[in-house]
Amino acid sequence: MAAPTPTDRKFLGRLSLPERTFVADALRAETVGGVLLLAAAIAALIWANTPLGDSYESVRDFHIGPSALGLDLSIQHWAADGLLAVFFFVAGIELKRELVAGDLRDPKDAALPVIAAICGMAVPALVYVLVATTGGGSAAGWAVPTATDIAFALAVLAVIGTSLPSALRAFLLTLAVVDDLFAILIIAVFFTGDLDFAALGGAAIGLGVFWLLLRKSVRGWYVYVPLALVIWGLMYNSGVHATIAGVAMGLMLRCTKHKGEKQSPGEHIEHLVRPLSAGLAVPLFALFSAGVSVSGNSLTDVFSRPETLGVVLGLVVGKTVGVFGGTWLAARFTRAELNDDLAWPDVFAVASLAGIGFTVSLLIGELAFSGDPVLTDEVKAAVLMGSLIAAVLAGILLKLRDRKYRALTDEEERDDDQDGIPDIYEQDKPEYHLRMAAIYEEKAAEHRRMAELAGASHDGGDSPA
């Protein structure tokens, strides 16, 4: 007689209550930031394509900063290298938390989102290279369509009014965290200029001091903020992209809770900095990066020039096929069964949502074609167009299942005993069932009383005057 097969694990199953709470808080801030990001991108496009377009270029290209320190940068440069360092600092904390306390701490659980993210970056890059080289264009922009913008994706969800179940939202967030990790590696490896080893050594020493202060439990923003600025300035002057400094500092924070702590230091700092990142840093980057000239000819060029067409197809087709295909293969390989409440079309819809590659795609586009301003603007237009198409496609697919999603979300959030914990997490607790029994007994007694009053009224109405 054959031995029984082990129970297959569930993919996109119910989150634990602490993880669900963390995901909800993180995505709430990202959603607000995504709406601001969307507004900033629209404002940039309007500003750059009106009679005030010259003023947009003047502000964007205005230089400010101490030249003696090598920091005489344009406003656009400050936004890309300075403000995005805050964004990547938060990404570093998210990654550290996922590795030590989240979905990535268990290799079996981490395999699926990691494989999905890797395929979701490899396939768009392959699509770009095939389209660009076949058309005789440059392969330098292969990394442009590889990134997913979680804030923009959540903004799309907010605009179209779709409420995803927490498991799908957590999958999207984890996918974006792993995606950010590989985007950081791409920037560090492929877009590092001539190295200044003295500055790089100074940045390394600064990071060592930062780590030591954290281990000694030194507190005070007035210690860490100046040190972080010094590290960032040295990293910028070293030739390594300055955002790497933000990632490195984020990864150094402790993201596990000690006894008596409600939050780990990493979670606490992320809670403080995330609004600054999502609400200010990223929208300002979008404001000074998304302002490209849009005309009939430029839109035509997006679909006719090999580099820009490769970006559009990489985001819309490559991302969707890569994430969905990687997820399906990983599920088959790990023998993980899909949650009974969901279907593979739901995974496909989320995969299409991953094709919204705004912030990091714009940044990589600037880095890949820094010597060609015209092509840089065209690639930015392609990123905007590809992200828009992916957003519309995802919106349609998600709307088709909106009623199912709302029912699942309502079930997840139902709290009939009003104790602040969703009922779905208390089904194995006797106290919950006793509370519900008392609630129903109270309701039953109320209905019996109302029935007696209704009966008395009825009898009184039938009696003769």
Buried (B, 14 or more C-beta within 10 A) or exposed (E): EEEEEEEEBEBBBBBEEEBBEBBBBBBEBBBBBBBBBBBBBEBBBBBBBEEEBEEBBEBBEEEEBEEEEBBEBBBBBBBBBBBBBBBBBBBBBBBBBBBBBBBBEEEEBBBBBBBBBBBBBBBBBBBBBBBBBEEEBBBBBBBBBBBBBBBBBBBBBBEBEBBBBBBBBBBBBBBBBBBBBBBBEBBBEEBBEEEBEEBBEBBBEBBEBBBEBBEEEEEEEEEBEEBBBBBBBBBBBBBBBBBBBBBBBBBBBBBBBEEEEEEBBBBBBBBEBBEBBBBBBBBBBBBBBBBBBBEEEBEEBBEEBBBBBBBBBBBBBBBBBBBBBBBBBBBEEBEBEBBEBBEEEBBBBBBBBBBBBBBBBBBBBBBBBEEBEEBBBBBBBBBBBBBBBBBBBBBEBBBEBBEBBBEBBEEBEEEEBEEEEBBBBBEEEEEBEEBBEEEEEEEEEEEEEEEEEEEEEEEEEEEEE
